[in-house]
Amino acid sequence: MLKIRSFCLSLLTPLAVGLIACSSNPAPVTPDALLGAEWRVTHVENNATVEGHQPTIQFGSDGSLNGTGGCNRFFGPYETSSGGIHIGPAAATQMACIDSAVSETESRFFAVLERVTRFEVKDGKLSLIAGEQPVIVAER
């Protein structure tokens, strides 16, 4: 009886360890999570964006992205690999922003956009990360 119990435990232990390991490691986010509807930027470098003039980003399946900085439209390429992302170089229109808060947010947004090195999508929010800090946070 003891041999049967030991045999059963020896079979079940690797299975239990495997199930625990799978449940504690969420599946990696694929680049497909970026695609679809545009992302509305809520924060740039921990600063809230101006309601009604929030930057937007839309990722295309062809490696292009476009959106608005709050005043000006932008477009450019992006590339993903191994959980990382490279954006740019991006180009933008050059219309004047009347609202200084919107202009400041747009300047920060464009400045950090090309520094992004990886992304995370969790609970419906996109975080674009430079170094170890989210520099752009967006939602749909």
Contact map, one row per residue, 1 for C-alpha under 8 A:
11111000000000000000000000000000000000000000000000000000000000000000000000000000000000000000000000000000000000000000000000000000000000000000
11111100000000000000000000000000000000000000000000000000000000000000000000000000000000000000000000000000000000000000000000000000000000000000
11111110000000000000000000000000000000000000000000000000000000000000000000000000000000000000000000000000000000000000000000000000000000000000
11111111000000000000000000000000000000000000000000000000000000000000000000000000000000000000000000000000000000000000000000000000000000000000
11111111100000000000000000000000000000000000000000000000000000000000000000000000000000000000000000000000000000000000000000000000000000000000
01111111110000000000000000000000000000000000000000000000000000000000000000000000000000000000000000000000000000000000000000000000000000000000
00111111111000000000000000000000000000000000000000000000000000000000000000000000000000000000000000000000000000000000000000000000000000000000
00011111111100000000000000000000000000000000000000000000000000000000000000000000000000000000000000000000000000000000000000000000000000000000
00001111111110000000000000000000000000000000000000000000000000000000000000000000000000000000000000000000000000000000000000000000000000000000
00000111111111000000000000000000000000000000000000000000000000000000000000000000000000000000000000000000000000000000000000000000000000000000
00000011111111100000000000000000000000000000000000000000000000000000000000000000000000000000000000000000000000000000000000000000000000000000
00000001111111110000000000000000000000000000000000000000000000000000000000000000000000000000000000000000000000000000000000000000000000000000
00000000111111111000000000000000000000000000000000000000000000000000000000000000000000000000000000000000000000000000000000000000000000000000
00000000011111111100000000000000000000000000000000000000000000000000000000000000000000000000000000000000000000000000000000000000000000000000
00000000001111111110000000000000000000000000000000000000000000000000000000000000000000000000000000000000000000000000000000000000000000000000
00000000000111111111000000000000000000000000000000000000000000000000000000000000000000000000000000000000000000000000000000000000000000000000
00000000000011111111100000000000000000000000000000000000000000000000000000000000000000000000000000000000000000000000000000000000000000000000
00000000000001111111110000000000000000000000000000000000000000000000000000000000000000000000000000000000000000000000000000000000000000000000
00000000000000111111111000000000000000000000000000000000000000000000000000000000000000000000000000000000000000000000000000000000000000000000
00000000000000011111111100000000000000000000000000000000000000000000000000000000000000000000000000000000000000000000000000000000000000000000
00000000000000001111111110000000000000000000000000000000000000000000000000000000000000000000000000000000000000000000000000000000000000000000
00000000000000000111111111000000000000000000000000000000000000000000000000000000000000000000000000000000000000000000000000000000000000000000
00000000000000000011111111000000000000000000000000000000000000000000000000000000000000000000000000000000000000000000000000000000000000000000
00000000000000000001111111000000000000000000000000000000000000000000000000000000000000000000000000000000000000000000000000000000000000000000
00000000000000000000111111100000000000000000000000000000000000000000000000000000000000000000000000000000000000000000000000000000000000000000
00000000000000000000011111110000000000000000000000000000000000000000000000000000000000000000000000000000000000000000000000000000000000000000
00000000000000000000000011111000000000000000000000000000000000000000000000000000000000000000000000000000000000000000000000000000000000000000
00000000000000000000000001111100000000000000000000000000000000000000000000000000001000000000000000000000000000000000000000000000000000000000
00000000000000000000000000111110100000000000000000000000000000000000000000000000001000000000000000000000000000000000000110000000000000000000
00000000000000000000000000011111100000000000000000000000000000000000000000000000001000000000000000000000000000000000000000000000000000000000
00000000000000000000000000001111111000000000000000000000000000000000000000000001001000000000000000000000000000000000000000000000000000000000
00000000000000000000000000000111111000000000000000000000000000000000000000000000000000000000000000000000000000000000000000000000000000000000
00000000000000000000000000001111111000000000000000000000000000000000000000000000000000000000000000000000000000000000000010000000000000000000
00000000000000000000000000000011111100000000000000000000011000000000000000000000000000000000000000000000000000000000000010000000000000000000
00000000000000000000000000000011111110000000000000000000011110000000000000000000000000000000000000000000000000000000000000000000000000000000
00000000000000000000000000000000011111000000000000000000011100000000000000000000000000000000000000000000000000000000000000000000000000000000
00000000000000000000000000000000001111100000000000000000010000000000000000000000000000000000000000000000000000000000000000000000000000000001
00000000000000000000000000000000000111110000000000000001111000000010000000000000000000000000000000000000000000000000000000000000000000000001
00000000000000000000000000000000000011111000000000000001110000000000000000000000000000000000000000000000000000000000000000000100000000000111
00000000000000000000000000000000000001111100000000000111100000000000000000000000000000000000000000000000000000000000000000000000000000000111
00000000000000000000000000000000000000111111000010000111100000000000000000000000000000000000000000000000000000000000000000000000000000011110
00000000000000000000000000000000000000011111000110000100000000000000000000000000000000000000000000000000000000000000000000000000000000011110
00000000000000000000000000000000000000001111111110000000000000000000000000000000000000000000000000000000000000000000000000000000000000111100
00000000000000000000000000000000000000001111111110000000000000000000000000000000000000000000000000000000100110000000000000000000000000111000
00000000000000000000000000000000000000000011111000000000000000000000000000000000000000000000000000000000000100000000000000000000000001110000
00000000000000000000000000000000000000000011111100000000000000000000000000000000000000000000000000000000000000000000000000000000000000110000
00000000000000000000000000000000000000000011111110000000000000000000000000000000000000000000000000000000000000000000000000000000000000000000
00000000000000000000000000000000000000000111011111000000000000000000000000000000000000000000000000000000000000000000000000000000000000000000
00000000000000000000000000000000000000001111001111101110000000000000000000000000000000000000000000000100100000000000000000000000000000000000
00000000000000000000000000000000000000000000000111111100000000000000000000000000000000000000000000001100100000000000000000000000000000000000
00000000000000000000000000000000000000000000000011111100000000000000000000000000000000000000000000000000000000000000000000000000000000000000
00000000000000000000000000000000000000000000000001111100000000000000000000000000000000000000000000000000000000000000000000000000000000000000
00000000000000000000000000000000000000000000000011111110000000000000011000000000000000000000000000000100000000000000000000000000000000000000
00000000000000000000000000000000000000011100000011111111000000000001110000000000000000000000000000000000000000000000000000000000000000000000
00000000000000000000000000000000000000011000000010001111100000000011110000000000000000000000000000000000010010000000000000000000000000000000
00000000000000000000000000000000000001111000000000000111110000000011110000000000000000000000000000000000000000000000000000000000000000000000
00000000000000000000000000000000000001111000000000000011111000001111000000000000000000000000000000000000000000000000000000000000000000000000
00000000000000000000000000000000011111100000000000000001111100001110000000000000000000000000000000000000000000000000000000000000000000000000
00000000000000000000000000000000011101000000000000000000111110111100000000000000000000000000000000000000000000000000000000000000000000000000
00000000000000000000000000000000001100000000000000000000011111111000000000000000000000000000000000000000000000000000000000000000000000000000
00000000000000000000000000000000001000000000000000000000001111110000000000000000000000000000000000000000000000000000000000000000000000000000
00000000000000000000000000000000000000000000000000000000000111110000000000000000000000000000000000000000000000000000000000000000000000000000
00000000000000000000000000000000000000000000000000000000001111111000000000001110000000000000000000000000000000000000000000000000000000000000
00000000000000000000000000000000000000000000000000000000001111111100000000111100000000000000000000000000000000000000000000000000000000000000
00000000000000000000000000000000000000000000000000000000111100111110000000111100000000000000000000000000000000000000000000000000000000000000
00000000000000000000000000000000000000000000000000000000111000011111000011110000000000000000000000000000000000000000000000000000000000000000
00000000000000000000000000000000000001000000000000000011110000001111100011100000000000000000000000000000000000000000000000000000000000000000
00000000000000000000000000000000000000000000000000000111100000000111111111000000000000000000000000000000000000000000000000000000000000000000
00000000000000000000000000000000000000000000000000000111000000000011111111000000000000000000000000000000111011000000000000000000000000000000
00000000000000000000000000000000000000000000000000001111000000000001111110000000000000000000000000000110110000000000000000000000000000000000
00000000000000000000000000000000000000000000000000001000000000000001111110000000000000000000001110000110010000000000000000000000000000000000
00000000000000000000000000000000000000000000000000000000000000000001111111000000000000000001111000000000000000000000000000000000000000000000
00000000000000000000000000000000000000000000000000000000000000000111111111100000000000000001100000000000000000000000000000000000000000000000
00000000000000000000000000000000000000000000000000000000000000000111100111110000000000000111100000000000000000000000000000000000000000000000
00000000000000000000000000000000000000000000000000000000000000011110000011111000000000000111000000000000000000000000000000000000000000000000
00000000000000000000000000000000000000000000000000000000000000011100000001111100000000111110000000000000000000000000000000000000000000000000
00000000000000000000000000000000000000000000000000000000000000111000000000111110000000111100000000000000000000000000000000000000000000000000
00000000000000000000000000000000000000000000000000000000000000111000000000011111000011110000000000000000000000000000000000000000000000000000
00000000000000000000000000000000000000000000000000000000000000100000000000001111100011100000000000000000000000000000000000000000000000000000
00000000000000000000000000000010000000000000000000000000000000000000000000000111111111000000000000000000000000000000000000000000000000000000
00000000000000000000000000000000000000000000000000000000000000000000000000000011111110000000000000000000000000000000000000000000000000000000
00000000000000000000000000000000000000000000000000000000000000000000000000000001111100000000000000000000000000000000000000000000000000000000
00000000000000000000000000011110000000000000000000000000000000000000000000000001111110000000000000000000000000000000011000000000000000000000
00000000000000000000000000000000000000000000000000000000000000000000000000000001111111000000000000000000000000000000111000000000000000000000
00000000000000000000000000000000000000000000000000000000000000000000000000000111101111100000000000000000000000000001111000000000000000000000
00000000000000000000000000000000000000000000000000000000000000000000000000000111000111110000000000000000000000000101110000000000000000000000
00000000000000000000000000000000000000000000000000000000000000000000000000011110000011111100000000000000000000001111000000000000000000000000
00000000000000000000000000000000000000000000000000000000000000000000000000011100000001111100000000000000000000000100000000000000000000000000
00000000000000000000000000000000000000000000000000000000000000000000000000011000000000111110000000000000000000000100000000000000000000000000
00000000000000000000000000000000000000000000000000000000000000000000000001111000000000111111000000000000000000000100000000000000000000000000
00000000000000000000000000000000000000000000000000000000000000000000000001110000000000001111100000000000000000000000000000000000000000000000
00000000000000000000000000000000000000000000000000000000000000000000000111100000000000000111110000000000000000000000000000000000000000000000
00000000000000000000000000000000000000000000000000000000000000000000000111000000000000000011111000000000000000000000000000000000000000000000
00000000000000000000000000000000000000000000000000000000000000000000000100000000000000000001111100000000000000000000000000000000000000000000
00000000000000000000000000000000000000000000000000000000000000000000001100000000000000000000111110000000000000000000000000000000000000000000
00000000000000000000000000000000000000000000000000000000000000000000001000000000000000000000011111000000000000000000000000000000000000000000
00000000000000000000000000000000000000000000000000000000000000000000001000000000000000000000001111110110000000000000000000000000000000000000
00000000000000000000000000000000000000000000000000000000000000000000000000000000000000000000000111110010000000000000000000000000000000000000
00000000000000000000000000000000000000000000000000000000000000000000000000000000000000000000000011111110000000000000000000000000000000000000
00000000000000000000000000000000000000000000000000000000000000000000000000000000000000000000000011111111000000000000000000000000000000000000
00000000000000000000000000000000000000000000000001000000000000000000000000000000000000000000000000111111100000000000000000000000000000000000
00000000000000000000000000000000000000000000000011001000000000000000011000000000000000000000000010111111110000000000000000000000000000000000
00000000000000000000000000000000000000000000000000000000000000000000011000000000000000000000000011111111111000000000000000000000000000000000
00000000000000000000000000000000000000000000000000000000000000000000000000000000000000000000000000011111111100000000000000000000000000000000
00000000000000000000000000000000000000000001000011000000000000000000110000000000000000000000000000001111111110000000000000000000000000000000
00000000000000000000000000000000000000000000000000000010000000000000111000000000000000000000000000000111111111000000000000000000000000000000
00000000000000000000000000000000000000000000000000000000000000000000100000000000000000000000000000000011111111100000000000000000000000000000
00000000000000000000000000000000000000000001100000000000000000000000000000000000000000000000000000000001111111110000000000000000000000000000
00000000000000000000000000000000000000000001000000000010000000000000100000000000000000000000000000000000111111111000000000000000000000010000
00000000000000000000000000000000000000000000000000000000000000000000100000000000000000000000000000000000011111111100000000000000000000000000
00000000000000000000000000000000000000000000000000000000000000000000000000000000000000000000000000000000001111111110000000000000000000000000
00000000000000000000000000000000000000000000000000000000000000000000000000000000000000000000000000000000000111111111000000000000010000110000
00000000000000000000000000000000000000000000000000000000000000000000000000000000000000100000000000000000000011111111000000000000000000010000
00000000000000000000000000000000000000000000000000000000000000000000000000000000000001111100000000000000000001111111000000000000000000000000
00000000000000000000000000000000000000000000000000000000000000000000000000000000000000100000000000000000000000111111100000000000010000000000
00000000000000000000000000000000000000000000000000000000000000000000000000000000000011100000000000000000000000011111111000000001111000100000
00000000000000000000000000000000000000000000000000000000000000000000000000000000000111000000000000000000000000000011111000000001111000000000
00000000000000000000000000000000000000000000000000000000000000000000000000000000001111000000000000000000000000000001111100000001110000000000
00000000000000000000000000000000000000000000000000000000000000000000000000000000001110000000000000000000000000000001111110000111100000000000
00000000000000000000000000001000000000000000000000000000000000000000000000000000000000000000000000000000000000000000011111000111100000000000
00000000000000000000000000001000110000000000000000000000000000000000000000000000000000000000000000000000000000000000001111111110000000000000
00000000000000000000000000000000000000000000000000000000000000000000000000000000000000000000000000000000000000000000000111111100000000000000
00000000000000000000000000000000000000000000000000000000000000000000000000000000000000000000000000000000000000000000000011111000000000000000
00000000000000000000000000000000000000000000000000000000000000000000000000000000000000000000000000000000000000000000000011111100000000000011
00000000000000000000000000000000000000000000000000000000000000000000000000000000000000000000000000000000000000000000000011111110000000001111
00000000000000000000000000000000000000100000000000000000000000000000000000000000000000000000000000000000000000000000001111011111000000011110
00000000000000000000000000000000000000000000000000000000000000000000000000000000000000000000000000000000000000000000001110001111100001111100
00000000000000000000000000000000000000000000000000000000000000000000000000000000000000000000000000000000000000000001111100000111110001111000
00000000000000000000000000000000000000000000000000000000000000000000000000000000000000000000000000000000000000000001111100000011111111110000
00000000000000000000000000000000000000000000000000000000000000000000000000000000000000000000000000000000000000010011110000000001111111100000
00000000000000000000000000000000000000000000000000000000000000000000000000000000000000000000000000000000000000000001100000000000111110000000
00000000000000000000000000000000000000000000000000000000000000000000000000000000000000000000000000000000000000000000000000000000111111000000
00000000000000000000000000000000000000000000000000000000000000000000000000000000000000000000000000000000000000000000000000000000111111100000
00000000000000000000000000000000000000000000100000000000000000000000000000000000000000000000000000000000000000000000000000000011110111111000
00000000000000000000000000000000000000000011110000000000000000000000000000000000000000000000000000000000000000010001000000000011110011111000
00000000000000000000000000000000000000001111110000000000000000000000000000000000000000000000000000000000000010011000000000000111100001111100
00000000000000000000000000000000000000001111000000000000000000000000000000000000000000000000000000000000000000000000000000001111000001111110
00000000000000000000000000000000000000111110000000000000000000000000000000000000000000000000000000000000000000000000000000001110000000011111
00000000000000000000000000000000000000111100000000000000000000000000000000000000000000000000000000000000000000000000000000011100000000001111
00000000000000000000000000000000000011110000000000000000000000000000000000000000000000000000000000000000000000000000000000011000000000000111
